[in-house]
């Protein structure tokens, strides 16, 4: 088992983000001490056999086999007043100044403790509409997003741990065009990720090139005097909405994609699909996600994330007999579910309502990282038929092991409080589980409403020696990586991909790279989507994925990425084409080159 930090950037990240003072005031002496601090803190939630589980948790963490979310690594077992949950979705915004600024205050308190937040701005009435009581003219949701952006910047200036934000808006909101164009200006809303909530009805209208009504349930009537019924955030059923105007659905879809083509945002979330496949659809309504999109959440929901590092399960890497230890993956998944479930019982929550909602479902998001590096070590090309088949097999293995572990925990500790056996068993995702698991759920329940998600794992993958992040292809095999120091200043490190470094250590600096060494720029967008689509059926939350496309990609080809994402059954889509608005934190370099 490894306790040393493997590279300069990894050492920097451990020192500045994850090395922490323990309950007795001592500082983690080395990385192994960090693992023991986290293992002991989580095992403290166990009613029995705490020493046994502390040892099991330590084995899972050692050598970076299991990577819990960064907040867990940084905060578990410390005296700091922080949450161990990475991200939250905030409560439904009230369409009034009181409701808006109450939401702002709750967001600030959450981010102060290190949680990222998702906020749906759809409830806010459109720009130019009149408020019934005061007669004032509304400035619209995008104007208020700037206040959230300033709040986040202010908290960062005080030294609060960085937390990202996701802002969403429905595709039928009257201000949707302003929202779509908001980040073309590289100076504004830089602390937000933006996603459009795209409905099935909208995609049908796009396919038929039909007019699309833009609507809102504001009390003041819209200019057309027409009323339709629509699902709306925070409402249990359809509500009466005023039609403000109509646009061509296909023109709006193209506008969304053109903005993403120009500045990498907004992304899209296929919200009806998210709600339809949600195992807890009978008990909650979803209108937003955590900042990277892999965990759709109800109001005040929280995400509890961890990733299995697949590179540690490759036997005989780079050899003809290389194989993936799926049995080891399954065993670790079972331990990881218990670890993440224990997080809920030892974590603080910024708001009381967040604690109540989180404990009702005990939602987990167990996923993978190092997928692309594992492919390389196995001699499999990312995007090939073999990679697609193996990706599905890996995620099926994790799903089944995680659900079996959650059933066992339900027998031991009780199911999550919102569990309703009949309703849960009717869910689309649950019905696709192995028959023995379905029967076990019906008999014993589940400890956790959700169990799988695939997060981007940026920083924790760097901590593990720069393994490829999440399900993404390796960006480059050597690169310059810029991170923020504790003082907020940028620091640039020369880093190498984990699989590339292992290959060079084994075969020497001049050995030709095998064909499986393909970087993101060489993986066609359709092949990236194929891998994501192979994973999605086994993920009950969602997947954070950015499809990388070359700068010379035509707009038509770029649009196909978004069309294909919907066609393939994905829950969302984001794509990145190099552009002058967003810049880059990753810069490819020649191996051996120092930072510029």
TITOR-113044 format. One record per residue (C-alpha): x, y, z; residue in three letters; residue number from 1. Coordinates in Angstrom, 1 decimal. Layout:
N
u; v; w; r; k
X; Y; Z; ALA; NUM
...
END
This chain:
596
u; v; w; r; k
0.0; 0.0; 0.0; UNK; 1
1.3; 3.5; -0.9; UNK; 2
1.4; 6.3; 1.5; UNK; 3
3.7; 8.6; -0.4; UNK; 4
2.2; 11.3; -2.7; UNK; 5
3.3; 10.4; -6.3; UNK; 6
4.0; 13.7; -8.0; UNK; 7
4.6; 17.4; -7.4; UNK; 8
1.1; 18.5; -8.2; UNK; 9
-0.4; 15.7; -6.2; UNK; 10
1.8; 16.8; -3.3; UNK; 11
0.7; 20.4; -3.7; UNK; 12
-3.0; 19.4; -3.7; UNK; 13
-2.6; 17.2; -0.7; UNK; 14
-0.8; 19.9; 1.2; UNK; 15
-3.2; 22.7; 0.3; UNK; 16
-6.6; 21.0; 0.1; UNK; 17
-6.7; 17.6; 1.9; UNK; 18
-4.0; 17.6; 4.6; UNK; 19
-5.9; 18.5; 7.8; UNK; 20
-5.8; 18.8; 11.5; UNK; 21
-7.3; 15.8; 13.3; UNK; 22
-9.6; 15.9; 16.4; UNK; 23
-6.5; 16.1; 18.7; UNK; 24
-5.1; 19.1; 16.9; UNK; 25
-2.3; 17.2; 15.2; UNK; 26
-1.7; 17.7; 11.4; UNK; 27
-1.7; 14.7; 9.1; UNK; 28
1.9; 13.5; 9.0; UNK; 29
1.6; 11.9; 5.6; UNK; 30
-1.0; 10.7; 3.2; UNK; 31
-1.6; 7.5; 5.1; UNK; 32
-2.5; 9.6; 8.1; UNK; 33
-5.1; 11.3; 5.9; UNK; 34
-6.5; 8.0; 4.9; UNK; 35
-6.7; 6.9; 8.6; UNK; 36
-8.3; 10.1; 9.7; UNK; 37
-11.0; 9.7; 7.1; UNK; 38
-11.5; 6.0; 7.7; UNK; 39
-11.8; 6.4; 11.5; UNK; 40
-14.2; 9.4; 11.1; UNK; 41
-16.6; 7.5; 8.9; UNK; 42
-16.3; 4.3; 10.9; UNK; 43
-17.4; 6.2; 14.0; UNK; 44
-21.0; 6.1; 12.5; UNK; 45
-21.0; 2.4; 12.7; UNK; 46
-23.0; 1.0; 15.7; UNK; 47
-20.9; -2.2; 15.8; UNK; 48
-17.5; -3.4; 14.8; UNK; 49
-16.1; 0.1; 14.4; UNK; 50
-12.5; -1.1; 14.4; UNK; 51
-13.3; -3.7; 11.7; UNK; 52
-14.9; -1.1; 9.4; UNK; 53
-12.1; 1.5; 10.1; UNK; 54
-9.6; -1.1; 8.8; UNK; 55
-11.8; -1.9; 5.8; UNK; 56
-12.3; 1.7; 4.9; UNK; 57
-8.5; 2.3; 5.2; UNK; 58
-7.8; -0.6; 2.8; UNK; 59
-10.3; 1.0; 0.4; UNK; 60
-8.6; 4.3; 0.5; UNK; 61
-5.0; 3.1; 0.4; UNK; 62
-3.1; 3.4; -2.9; UNK; 63
-6.0; 5.7; -4.1; UNK; 64
-8.3; 2.7; -4.9; UNK; 65
-11.4; 4.5; -3.7; UNK; 66
-11.5; 8.3; -4.0; UNK; 67
-14.3; 9.9; -1.9; UNK; 68
-15.5; 13.4; -2.8; UNK; 69
-13.0; 16.1; -2.0; UNK; 70
-15.1; 17.5; 0.9; UNK; 71
-15.0; 14.1; 2.6; UNK; 72
-11.2; 13.9; 2.3; UNK; 73
-10.7; 17.5; 3.5; UNK; 74
-13.2; 17.6; 6.3; UNK; 75
-13.8; 14.1; 7.8; UNK; 76
-12.3; 13.8; 11.3; UNK; 77
-11.4; 17.5; 11.6; UNK; 78
-12.8; 20.1; 14.0; UNK; 79
-13.7; 22.5; 11.2; UNK; 80
-17.3; 23.6; 10.8; UNK; 81
-17.7; 22.3; 7.2; UNK; 82
-20.0; 19.9; 5.3; UNK; 83
-18.7; 16.6; 3.9; UNK; 84
-21.3; 16.8; 1.1; UNK; 85
-19.9; 18.2; -2.1; UNK; 86
-22.9; 19.8; -3.6; UNK; 87
-26.5; 20.9; -3.0; UNK; 88
-29.5; 22.0; -4.9; UNK; 89
-31.1; 25.0; -3.2; UNK; 90
-34.7; 25.5; -2.4; UNK; 91
-37.3; 26.7; -5.0; UNK; 92
-36.8; 30.4; -5.4; UNK; 93
-39.8; 32.5; -4.5; UNK; 94
-40.8; 35.0; -7.1; UNK; 95
-40.5; 38.0; -4.9; UNK; 96
-37.6; 40.1; -3.5; UNK; 97
-38.0; 38.3; -0.1; UNK; 98
-37.9; 34.9; -1.8; UNK; 99
-35.0; 35.8; -4.0; UNK; 100
-32.8; 37.1; -1.2; UNK; 101
-33.7; 34.3; 1.1; UNK; 102
-32.4; 32.0; -1.5; UNK; 103
-29.3; 34.1; -1.9; UNK; 104
-28.6; 33.9; 1.8; UNK; 105
-29.1; 30.1; 1.9; UNK; 106
-26.8; 29.8; -1.0; UNK; 107
-24.1; 31.9; 0.7; UNK; 108
-24.3; 29.9; 3.9; UNK; 109
-24.0; 26.6; 1.9; UNK; 110
-21.0; 27.9; -0.1; UNK; 111
-19.3; 29.2; 3.1; UNK; 112
-19.1; 25.7; 4.4; UNK; 113
-17.6; 24.4; 1.1; UNK; 114
-20.7; 23.1; -0.7; UNK; 115
-21.3; 23.8; -4.4; UNK; 116
-24.9; 24.7; -5.3; UNK; 117
-27.4; 24.4; -8.0; UNK; 118
-30.2; 27.0; -8.5; UNK; 119
-33.1; 26.9; -10.8; UNK; 120
-34.0; 30.4; -11.8; UNK; 121
-37.2; 29.4; -13.7; UNK; 122
-39.6; 30.6; -11.0; UNK; 123
-38.6; 34.2; -11.4; UNK; 124
-40.9; 36.2; -13.7; UNK; 125
-39.5; 37.4; -17.0; UNK; 126
-37.8; 40.7; -17.7; UNK; 127
-40.3; 43.5; -18.3; UNK; 128
-43.3; 41.9; -16.6; UNK; 129
-45.1; 43.9; -14.0; UNK; 130
-45.2; 42.9; -10.3; UNK; 131
-48.8; 42.8; -9.2; UNK; 132
-48.4; 44.3; -5.7; UNK; 133
-45.9; 47.1; -6.2; UNK; 134
-46.3; 47.7; -9.9; UNK; 135
-42.5; 47.5; -10.4; UNK; 136
-41.1; 46.2; -13.6; UNK; 137
-39.2; 42.8; -13.2; UNK; 138
-35.6; 42.7; -14.3; UNK; 139
-35.7; 39.0; -15.0; UNK; 140
-33.8; 35.9; -13.8; UNK; 141
-30.5; 36.6; -15.5; UNK; 142
-30.2; 40.0; -13.7; UNK; 143
-30.4; 38.2; -10.4; UNK; 144
-27.9; 35.6; -11.4; UNK; 145
-25.3; 38.4; -11.4; UNK; 146
-26.0; 38.8; -7.6; UNK; 147
-25.3; 35.1; -7.0; UNK; 148
-22.1; 35.4; -9.1; UNK; 149
-20.9; 38.4; -6.9; UNK; 150
-21.8; 36.5; -3.7; UNK; 151
-19.6; 33.6; -4.8; UNK; 152
-16.7; 35.9; -5.7; UNK; 153
-17.0; 37.6; -2.3; UNK; 154
-16.9; 34.4; -0.4; UNK; 155
-13.9; 33.3; -2.4; UNK; 156
-12.1; 36.5; -1.4; UNK; 157
-12.6; 35.6; 2.3; UNK; 158
-10.8; 32.4; 1.8; UNK; 159
-13.8; 30.1; 1.8; UNK; 160
-13.2; 26.8; 0.0; UNK; 161
-14.2; 27.1; -3.6; UNK; 162
-17.7; 25.9; -4.5; UNK; 163
-19.1; 26.0; -8.0; UNK; 164
-22.6; 26.9; -9.0; UNK; 165
-25.1; 25.6; -11.6; UNK; 166
-27.8; 27.8; -12.9; UNK; 167
-30.7; 26.3; -14.8; UNK; 168
-33.7; 27.8; -16.7; UNK; 169
-36.6; 26.0; -18.5; UNK; 170
-36.6; 26.0; -22.3; UNK; 171
-40.1; 27.6; -22.2; UNK; 172
-39.2; 30.5; -20.0; UNK; 173
-39.7; 33.9; -21.7; UNK; 174
-36.1; 34.9; -20.9; UNK; 175
-34.5; 31.7; -22.3; UNK; 176
-32.8; 33.6; -25.1; UNK; 177
-31.1; 36.0; -22.7; UNK; 178
-30.0; 33.1; -20.5; UNK; 179
-28.6; 31.2; -23.5; UNK; 180
-26.5; 34.2; -24.6; UNK; 181
-25.4; 35.3; -21.2; UNK; 182
-21.9; 33.8; -21.2; UNK; 183
-20.8; 35.0; -24.6; UNK; 184
-19.4; 37.9; -22.6; UNK; 185
-16.3; 36.4; -21.0; UNK; 186
-16.5; 38.9; -18.2; UNK; 187
-19.8; 37.8; -16.6; UNK; 188
-21.2; 34.9; -14.7; UNK; 189
-17.8; 33.2; -14.6; UNK; 190
-18.6; 31.3; -11.4; UNK; 191
-21.7; 29.7; -13.0; UNK; 192
-22.2; 26.6; -15.1; UNK; 193
-25.4; 27.1; -17.1; UNK; 194
-27.8; 24.5; -18.4; UNK; 195
-31.1; 24.7; -20.2; UNK; 196
-33.9; 22.4; -18.9; UNK; 197
-35.0; 20.7; -22.1; UNK; 198
-38.4; 18.9; -22.2; UNK; 199
-39.5; 16.1; -24.4; UNK; 200
-42.2; 18.3; -25.8; UNK; 201
-39.6; 20.8; -26.9; UNK; 202
-37.5; 18.2; -28.6; UNK; 203
-40.6; 17.0; -30.4; UNK; 204
-41.3; 20.6; -31.5; UNK; 205
-37.7; 20.9; -32.7; UNK; 206
-38.1; 17.7; -34.8; UNK; 207
-41.4; 19.1; -36.3; UNK; 208
-40.1; 22.7; -36.6; UNK; 209
-43.2; 23.9; -34.7; UNK; 210
-43.8; 27.2; -32.9; UNK; 211
-42.8; 27.0; -29.3; UNK; 212
-44.7; 29.0; -26.6; UNK; 213
-42.6; 30.8; -23.9; UNK; 214
-44.6; 30.9; -20.7; UNK; 215
-44.7; 31.8; -17.1; UNK; 216
-47.2; 31.4; -14.2; UNK; 217
-46.7; 35.0; -13.0; UNK; 218
-49.9; 36.5; -11.6; UNK; 219
-49.8; 39.4; -14.1; UNK; 220
-51.2; 38.2; -17.4; UNK; 221
-48.9; 37.9; -20.4; UNK; 222
-49.2; 40.2; -23.4; UNK; 223
-51.1; 37.7; -25.5; UNK; 224
-53.8; 36.9; -23.0; UNK; 225
-53.4; 33.2; -23.6; UNK; 226
-53.1; 30.5; -20.9; UNK; 227
-51.7; 27.0; -21.1; UNK; 228
-50.9; 24.3; -18.5; UNK; 229
-47.3; 23.4; -17.8; UNK; 230
-45.3; 21.5; -15.3; UNK; 231
-43.4; 24.1; -13.2; UNK; 232
-40.6; 24.0; -10.6; UNK; 233
-41.9; 23.5; -7.0; UNK; 234
-45.4; 22.5; -8.2; UNK; 235
-46.7; 19.0; -7.8; UNK; 236
-48.8; 19.1; -11.0; UNK; 237
-49.4; 21.3; -14.0; UNK; 238
-50.1; 25.0; -13.4; UNK; 239
-51.7; 27.7; -15.4; UNK; 240
-49.1; 29.7; -17.3; UNK; 241
-49.4; 32.8; -19.4; UNK; 242
-48.1; 32.7; -23.0; UNK; 243
-45.7; 35.6; -23.5; UNK; 244
-44.7; 34.9; -27.1; UNK; 245
-43.9; 32.1; -29.5; UNK; 246
-40.6; 31.2; -31.2; UNK; 247
-39.6; 28.5; -33.7; UNK; 248
-38.5; 25.5; -31.7; UNK; 249
-35.8; 24.6; -34.2; UNK; 250
-34.5; 28.2; -34.2; UNK; 251
-34.3; 28.2; -30.4; UNK; 252
-32.5; 24.8; -30.3; UNK; 253
-30.0; 26.1; -32.9; UNK; 254
-29.5; 29.2; -30.7; UNK; 255
-28.7; 27.1; -27.7; UNK; 256
-26.2; 25.0; -29.7; UNK; 257
-24.6; 28.0; -31.4; UNK; 258
-23.9; 29.6; -28.0; UNK; 259
-22.3; 26.4; -26.8; UNK; 260
-20.3; 26.3; -30.1; UNK; 261
-19.0; 29.8; -29.4; UNK; 262
-18.3; 29.7; -25.6; UNK; 263
-18.9; 26.1; -24.4; UNK; 264
-22.2; 27.0; -22.6; UNK; 265
-25.0; 26.4; -22.0; UNK; 266
-25.3; 22.7; -21.6; UNK; 267
-28.6; 21.0; -21.7; UNK; 268
-30.4; 18.7; -19.2; UNK; 269
-33.1; 16.5; -20.6; UNK; 270
-35.3; 17.1; -17.6; UNK; 271
-38.3; 14.9; -18.5; UNK; 272
-36.0; 11.9; -19.0; UNK; 273
-34.3; 12.8; -15.7; UNK; 274
-37.6; 12.8; -13.9; UNK; 275
-39.0; 9.7; -15.6; UNK; 276
-36.0; 7.5; -14.8; UNK; 277
-35.6; 8.9; -11.2; UNK; 278
-36.1; 6.0; -8.8; UNK; 279
-37.6; 8.4; -6.3; UNK; 280
-39.9; 10.1; -8.8; UNK; 281
-42.9; 9.2; -6.6; UNK; 282
-41.6; 11.4; -3.8; UNK; 283
-39.7; 14.3; -5.4; UNK; 284
-39.6; 16.8; -8.3; UNK; 285
-36.3; 17.7; -9.9; UNK; 286
-35.5; 21.0; -11.5; UNK; 287
-31.7; 21.4; -11.1; UNK; 288
-28.5; 19.5; -10.6; UNK; 289
-25.3; 19.9; -8.7; UNK; 290
-22.7; 22.1; -10.5; UNK; 291
-21.3; 19.5; -12.8; UNK; 292
-24.6; 17.8; -13.7; UNK; 293
-24.0; 14.3; -12.5; UNK; 294
-26.6; 14.4; -9.6; UNK; 295
-30.1; 15.8; -10.4; UNK; 296
-31.5; 16.8; -7.0; UNK; 297
-34.8; 18.0; -5.5; UNK; 298
-35.0; 21.2; -3.6; UNK; 299
-32.4; 21.1; -0.7; UNK; 300
-31.0; 17.8; -1.9; UNK; 301
-27.4; 16.9; -1.4; UNK; 302
-24.9; 14.7; -3.3; UNK; 303
-22.5; 12.3; -1.6; UNK; 304
-19.9; 11.2; -4.1; UNK; 305
-17.1; 8.8; -4.5; UNK; 306
-15.2; 7.1; -7.4; UNK; 307
-13.5; 3.8; -7.9; UNK; 308
-10.1; 4.2; -9.4; UNK; 309
-10.1; 1.6; -12.2; UNK; 310
-6.4; 1.9; -12.9; UNK; 311
-5.8; 0.0; -9.6; UNK; 312
-7.7; -3.0; -10.9; UNK; 313
-5.8; -3.7; -14.1; UNK; 314
-3.7; -6.9; -13.9; UNK; 315
-0.6; -7.1; -16.0; UNK; 316
-0.9; -3.6; -17.5; UNK; 317
0.3; -3.2; -21.1; UNK; 318
0.8; -7.0; -21.5; UNK; 319
-1.0; -9.3; -23.8; UNK; 320
-2.7; -10.9; -20.8; UNK; 321
-3.8; -7.6; -19.2; UNK; 322
-7.2; -8.0; -17.6; UNK; 323
-9.5; -6.0; -15.4; UNK; 324
-10.3; -7.4; -11.9; UNK; 325
-14.1; -7.0; -11.9; UNK; 326
-14.4; -9.1; -8.8; UNK; 327
-12.2; -6.6; -7.0; UNK; 328
-14.2; -3.7; -8.4; UNK; 329
-17.4; -5.3; -7.1; UNK; 330
-15.9; -6.0; -3.6; UNK; 331
-14.7; -2.4; -3.3; UNK; 332
-18.1; -1.0; -4.5; UNK; 333
-19.8; -2.8; -1.5; UNK; 334
-17.4; -1.2; 1.0; UNK; 335
-17.7; 2.2; -0.7; UNK; 336
-21.5; 2.2; -0.4; UNK; 337
-21.1; 1.7; 3.4; UNK; 338
-18.5; 4.4; 3.6; UNK; 339
-20.6; 6.9; 1.7; UNK; 340
-23.7; 6.0; 3.7; UNK; 341
-21.8; 6.7; 6.9; UNK; 342
-21.0; 10.2; 5.6; UNK; 343
-24.6; 11.3; 6.3; UNK; 344
-24.3; 10.4; 9.9; UNK; 345
-21.1; 12.3; 10.6; UNK; 346
-21.4; 15.3; 8.3; UNK; 347
-22.6; 18.8; 9.2; UNK; 348
-25.2; 20.5; 7.0; UNK; 349
-25.3; 24.2; 6.3; UNK; 350
-29.1; 24.3; 6.6; UNK; 351
-31.5; 22.3; 8.7; UNK; 352
-33.7; 21.7; 5.7; UNK; 353
-30.8; 20.2; 3.8; UNK; 354
-30.2; 17.7; 6.5; UNK; 355
-33.9; 16.7; 6.5; UNK; 356
-34.1; 16.2; 2.8; UNK; 357
-30.7; 14.4; 2.6; UNK; 358
-31.6; 11.9; 5.4; UNK; 359
-35.0; 11.1; 3.8; UNK; 360
-33.2; 9.6; 0.8; UNK; 361
-29.6; 9.0; 1.8; UNK; 362
-28.7; 9.5; -1.9; UNK; 363
-25.2; 8.2; -3.0; UNK; 364
-23.3; 8.7; -6.2; UNK; 365
-20.7; 6.0; -6.6; UNK; 366
-18.8; 6.1; -9.9; UNK; 367
-15.5; 5.6; -11.6; UNK; 368
-12.4; 7.5; -12.5; UNK; 369
-9.4; 6.5; -14.6; UNK; 370
-11.6; 4.7; -17.2; UNK; 371
-9.5; 5.9; -20.2; UNK; 372
-6.3; 5.1; -18.5; UNK; 373
-7.6; 1.6; -17.6; UNK; 374
-8.5; 1.1; -21.3; UNK; 375
-4.9; 2.1; -22.3; UNK; 376
-3.4; -0.3; -19.8; UNK; 377
-5.6; -3.0; -21.2; UNK; 378
-4.6; -2.2; -24.7; UNK; 379
-8.1; -1.1; -25.7; UNK; 380
-8.8; 2.0; -27.8; UNK; 381
-11.2; 4.5; -26.3; UNK; 382
-14.4; 4.6; -28.4; UNK; 383
-13.8; 1.2; -30.0; UNK; 384
-16.5; -1.5; -29.8; UNK; 385
-14.4; -3.3; -27.1; UNK; 386
-14.2; -0.2; -25.0; UNK; 387
-18.0; 0.4; -25.2; UNK; 388
-18.7; -3.2; -24.2; UNK; 389
-16.2; -3.1; -21.3; UNK; 390
-17.6; 0.3; -20.1; UNK; 391
-21.0; -1.2; -19.8; UNK; 392
-19.7; -4.3; -18.1; UNK; 393
-17.8; -2.2; -15.5; UNK; 394
-20.8; 0.0; -14.7; UNK; 395
-23.2; -3.0; -14.6; UNK; 396
-20.8; -4.6; -12.1; UNK; 397
-20.7; -1.5; -9.9; UNK; 398
-24.5; -1.0; -10.1; UNK; 399
-25.3; -4.5; -9.1; UNK; 400
-22.7; -4.6; -6.2; UNK; 401
-23.9; -1.2; -5.0; UNK; 402
-27.6; -2.2; -4.9; UNK; 403
-26.8; -5.5; -3.2; UNK; 404
-24.8; -3.6; -0.6; UNK; 405
-27.6; -1.1; 0.0; UNK; 406
-30.1; -3.9; 0.5; UNK; 407
-27.8; -5.5; 3.1; UNK; 408
-27.5; -2.1; 4.8; UNK; 409
-31.3; -1.7; 4.8; UNK; 410
-31.5; -5.1; 6.6; UNK; 411
-28.9; -4.0; 9.1; UNK; 412
-29.8; -0.3; 9.7; UNK; 413
-33.2; 0.2; 8.0; UNK; 414
-34.2; 1.6; 4.6; UNK; 415
-34.2; 5.3; 3.7; UNK; 416
-37.2; 7.0; 5.3; UNK; 417
-38.9; 7.9; 2.0; UNK; 418
-38.8; 4.3; 0.7; UNK; 419
-42.1; 3.0; -0.5; UNK; 420
-41.8; -0.6; -1.7; UNK; 421
-44.6; -0.7; -4.3; UNK; 422
-43.8; 2.7; -5.8; UNK; 423
-40.1; 2.1; -5.9; UNK; 424
-40.5; -1.3; -7.5; UNK; 425
-42.4; 0.3; -10.4; UNK; 426
-39.6; 2.6; -11.3; UNK; 427
-38.0; 2.3; -14.7; UNK; 428
-34.5; 2.0; -13.4; UNK; 429
-35.3; -0.5; -10.6; UNK; 430
-37.2; -2.8; -12.9; UNK; 431
-34.1; -3.2; -15.0; UNK; 432
-32.1; -4.6; -12.0; UNK; 433
-31.3; -8.3; -11.8; UNK; 434
-34.4; -10.2; -10.6; UNK; 435
-32.9; -11.3; -7.3; UNK; 436
-32.0; -7.7; -6.5; UNK; 437
-35.6; -6.6; -7.3; UNK; 438
-37.0; -9.3; -5.0; UNK; 439
-34.5; -8.3; -2.3; UNK; 440
-35.5; -4.7; -2.5; UNK; 441
-39.2; -5.6; -2.3; UNK; 442
-38.6; -7.7; 0.8; UNK; 443
-36.0; -5.6; 2.7; UNK; 444
-35.9; -2.2; 1.1; UNK; 445
-32.9; 0.0; 0.2; UNK; 446
-30.7; 2.0; 2.5; UNK; 447
-30.1; 4.6; -0.3; UNK; 448
-32.6; 5.9; -2.9; UNK; 449
-29.8; 6.3; -5.5; UNK; 450
-26.4; 4.6; -5.7; UNK; 451
-24.5; 5.5; -8.9; UNK; 452
-23.2; 8.6; -10.6; UNK; 453
-20.2; 9.5; -12.6; UNK; 454
-18.5; 12.7; -11.5; UNK; 455
-15.7; 14.7; -13.3; UNK; 456
-13.3; 13.9; -10.4; UNK; 457
-10.9; 16.6; -11.5; UNK; 458
-8.9; 17.3; -8.3; UNK; 459
-9.1; 13.9; -6.7; UNK; 460
-7.9; 12.3; -9.9; UNK; 461
-4.9; 14.6; -9.9; UNK; 462
-4.3; 13.7; -6.3; UNK; 463
-4.1; 10.0; -7.4; UNK; 464
-1.3; 10.8; -9.8; UNK; 465
-3.2; 12.4; -12.6; UNK; 466
-5.3; 9.4; -13.7; UNK; 467
-7.7; 10.2; -16.5; UNK; 468
-10.7; 12.0; -15.0; UNK; 469
-14.1; 10.2; -14.6; UNK; 470
-15.1; 8.7; -17.9; UNK; 471
-13.2; 11.2; -20.1; UNK; 472
-10.5; 10.3; -22.6; UNK; 473
-7.1; 11.4; -21.4; UNK; 474
-6.9; 15.1; -22.4; UNK; 475
-3.2; 14.8; -23.2; UNK; 476
-0.4; 12.6; -22.1; UNK; 477
1.7; 15.5; -21.0; UNK; 478
0.3; 18.9; -20.1; UNK; 479
0.6; 22.1; -18.1; UNK; 480
-2.0; 22.2; -15.4; UNK; 481
-3.0; 25.4; -13.7; UNK; 482
-4.5; 25.4; -10.2; UNK; 483
-5.2; 28.0; -7.6; UNK; 484
-3.0; 28.3; -4.5; UNK; 485
-4.5; 28.9; -1.1; UNK; 486
-3.8; 32.6; -1.6; UNK; 487
-5.9; 32.5; -4.8; UNK; 488
-3.0; 33.0; -7.2; UNK; 489
-2.6; 30.6; -10.1; UNK; 490
0.2; 28.0; -10.0; UNK; 491
1.2; 26.0; -13.1; UNK; 492
2.6; 22.4; -12.9; UNK; 493
4.0; 20.1; -15.6; UNK; 494
2.1; 16.8; -15.3; UNK; 495
1.9; 13.5; -17.1; UNK; 496
-1.0; 11.2; -17.5; UNK; 497
-0.9; 8.2; -15.1; UNK; 498
-1.0; 5.5; -17.8; UNK; 499
1.7; 7.3; -19.9; UNK; 500
4.0; 7.6; -16.9; UNK; 501
3.5; 3.9; -16.0; UNK; 502
4.3; 2.9; -19.5; UNK; 503
7.5; 5.0; -19.6; UNK; 504
8.6; 3.7; -16.2; UNK; 505
8.1; 0.1; -17.5; UNK; 506
9.4; 0.3; -21.1; UNK; 507
11.7; 3.4; -21.2; UNK; 508
11.6; 6.9; -22.5; UNK; 509
11.9; 6.0; -26.2; UNK; 510
9.6; 2.9; -26.5; UNK; 511
6.9; 3.6; -29.2; UNK; 512
3.5; 4.1; -27.7; UNK; 513
0.9; 1.4; -28.4; UNK; 514
-2.2; 2.3; -30.5; UNK; 515
-4.4; 2.4; -27.4; UNK; 516
-2.7; 5.7; -26.4; UNK; 517
-5.3; 8.1; -27.9; UNK; 518
-5.9; 11.5; -26.4; UNK; 519
-9.2; 13.3; -26.3; UNK; 520
-8.6; 15.3; -29.5; UNK; 521
-8.2; 12.0; -31.4; UNK; 522
-11.5; 10.5; -30.1; UNK; 523
-14.4; 11.4; -32.4; UNK; 524
-17.4; 13.0; -30.5; UNK; 525
-19.6; 10.1; -31.6; UNK; 526
-17.2; 7.7; -29.9; UNK; 527
-17.1; 9.7; -26.7; UNK; 528
-20.9; 9.6; -26.7; UNK; 529
-20.9; 5.9; -27.4; UNK; 530
-18.9; 5.3; -24.2; UNK; 531
-21.2; 7.5; -22.2; UNK; 532
-24.3; 5.8; -23.6; UNK; 533
-22.9; 2.4; -22.6; UNK; 534
-22.6; 3.6; -19.0; UNK; 535
-25.9; 5.5; -18.7; UNK; 536
-28.3; 2.5; -18.3; UNK; 537
-26.5; 1.5; -15.1; UNK; 538
-26.4; 5.0; -13.6; UNK; 539
-29.5; 6.0; -11.6; UNK; 540
-28.3; 9.6; -11.1; UNK; 541
-26.5; 11.0; -14.1; UNK; 542
-23.1; 11.4; -15.8; UNK; 543
-20.8; 14.5; -15.9; UNK; 544
-19.3; 14.5; -19.4; UNK; 545
-17.9; 17.2; -21.6; UNK; 546
-17.6; 16.1; -25.3; UNK; 547
-14.3; 17.6; -26.5; UNK; 548
-14.5; 18.7; -30.2; UNK; 549
-11.7; 20.2; -32.3; UNK; 550
-11.6; 24.0; -33.0; UNK; 551
-12.2; 23.3; -36.7; UNK; 552
-15.4; 21.3; -36.1; UNK; 553
-18.2; 22.6; -38.2; UNK; 554
-21.3; 23.9; -36.6; UNK; 555
-23.3; 21.1; -38.3; UNK; 556
-21.1; 18.5; -36.8; UNK; 557
-21.2; 20.2; -33.4; UNK; 558
-25.0; 20.3; -33.4; UNK; 559
-25.0; 16.5; -34.1; UNK; 560
-23.4; 16.0; -30.7; UNK; 561
-26.5; 17.5; -29.0; UNK; 562
-29.0; 15.7; -31.3; UNK; 563
-27.2; 12.4; -30.7; UNK; 564
-27.1; 12.9; -26.9; UNK; 565
-30.9; 13.0; -26.9; UNK; 566
-31.3; 10.2; -29.3; UNK; 567
-28.9; 7.9; -27.3; UNK; 568
-31.0; 8.3; -24.1; UNK; 569
-28.5; 10.5; -22.2; UNK; 570
-29.7; 12.8; -19.4; UNK; 571
-27.7; 15.8; -20.5; UNK; 572
-25.0; 17.1; -22.8; UNK; 573
-22.2; 19.5; -22.7; UNK; 574
-19.5; 20.0; -25.3; UNK; 575
-16.3; 22.0; -25.4; UNK; 576
-14.8; 23.5; -28.5; UNK; 577
-11.7; 25.6; -27.9; UNK; 578
-12.7; 29.3; -28.0; UNK; 579
-11.4; 32.7; -26.9; UNK; 580
-14.1; 33.2; -24.3; UNK; 581
-13.4; 30.4; -21.8; UNK; 582
-9.6; 30.0; -22.2; UNK; 583
-8.1; 26.8; -20.8; UNK; 584
-6.6; 25.4; -17.6; UNK; 585
-5.1; 22.4; -19.5; UNK; 586
-2.4; 23.1; -22.1; UNK; 587
-0.8; 20.1; -23.9; UNK; 588
3.0; 20.0; -23.8; UNK; 589
5.8; 17.9; -25.0; UNK; 590
6.9; 15.3; -22.5; UNK; 591
9.8; 16.6; -20.4; UNK; 592
8.9; 20.3; -21.0; UNK; 593
8.8; 22.6; -18.0; UNK; 594
5.9; 25.0; -17.3; UNK; 595
6.1; 28.2; -19.4; UNK; 596
END
